[in-house]
């Protein structure tokens, strides 16, 4: 799901800066991957959304902690 958020933004930035690198194929691949995961989750448990929402919330906290750690590191880098 995070890739679904990230890659379109990344592609927009690449396009805006006229870069030849494209991530559109990754976007399509990730969409297919997400569909497959949802299909498997439906077979796993009829109330899979409850568990998925809990995992999404945990992943969001971990992601924000990771981003904060990166920001802290970048703020502490000395530029010569």
C-alpha angles and dihedrals in degrees: 000000000000090000088053087060099039107044098055089053090047091050092049090053092047091049093046089054092046094241120167092219112102129193096181092108089054089052091054091046092050092049089054091046091052092049090051092049092050090049091053092046090054089056092046098058135347091228094047092132091068091057093040091054090052091051091047091053092049092047090051091055092047092047093051090048089052093049090049091051091051091048090050091051092048091049090053096050113112115222114209 
